[in-house]
Amino acid sequence: MWLDSATKTPRRWQLYQCKHYDAKLGLSKAGIEIAKVLYYTHIGDYTPPESYYFVTHKGVTSPFQDLLDAPESLKNEMIVTWNSYSKAITSKETIALSAELKAHILNFDFSVFAAKQPHDLLAEHAQTKYHLTVFGAPLVNRPPPPPPPSTVAAIEAKYIGQLYRVIGNDIRTEVGSAEDFKHSPYHARMFERSRLTFYSAEGLKEVARDQMADQAYFDTLLTEFSDGLYYQYTEPNGTPIERLKATVSAAQSIQLGSHPLKPHVSSKDREGMCHQMANEERLDWCNP
């Protein structure tokens, strides 16, 4: 893994040597990899790594861990046992321990070698913004969605306008604000719930933007809903409120496949995605 850009010289790097063996990793196998680093840095094929991690699901043997914990002991052991690795460094020739190579080994910083358990590697990766993209995460890790503000915000203008027209059609009165239907508990509750679910989906957008480093994940999810619910919100028969209810209901069962955000989508998000579509003018309840 490079730590510097390609234009920087020397370019620092780290190496993660991942092994999948039936038993714990010991020096007999790890020593071959260490010998390769020592030889190829000696002949100048690449520079010494800043860190060299052995990653194995079974872990390392106690004797090898003891050597990793004592770099000078590991250095001496590599010199003493060099002949064990000399034929495995390259298939072209046996790499003898010349005086020059031995001097290089003696000057090499063996503290770069370490073992890293898989759970430690995952814990480190979890601190990056890429973790959700690669592994997903339990919904409990998602921050609570922001509650709707007491007054309609500018970002809500388009879907709120559609809700006013839907409700106005249903009560046969022109609606310009929530005051115009506060006398109808059914429509008032539907309006408040619509805002609640819209902001729940806004929270999902923040997960994509802030934790997954790319809002495009949310945009592609919105497209999944837009495509999957097409026949509900474009149904020419029925009233606007019937189309809205049919779309919201169908959103609860739409299949999201392997979309990266799938583990984080709640039932409120599904409903809110319908209002997100209205807000982006992907649908019009009153004009299918």
GIWORA-V542862 format. One record per pair of residues at least 12 apart in sequence whose C-alpha atoms are under 6 Angstrom apart, sorted by sequence separation. I is the first residue (numbers start at 1). J is the second residue. If there is no record, write none. Layout:
BEGIN
i,j
I,J
I,J
END
This chain:
BEGIN
i,j
1,13
1,14
205,218
233,247
232,247
252,270
251,270
248,271
24,58
26,60
14,49
24,59
25,60
26,61
13,49
14,50
16,52
17,53
20,56
24,60
25,61
13,50
14,51
15,52
16,53
17,54
18,55
19,56
24,61
27,64
14,52
17,55
18,56
26,64
71,110
71,111
240,285
68,114
240,286
148,196
32,85
36,89
234,288
145,200
145,203
52,112
53,113
51,112
52,113
53,114
54,115
55,116
53,115
54,116
53,116
201,269
200,269
197,268
201,272
201,273
166,240
197,271
198,272
166,241
197,272
198,275
133,212
132,212
129,211
130,212
129,212
159,275
159,278
159,279
158,279
139,264
END
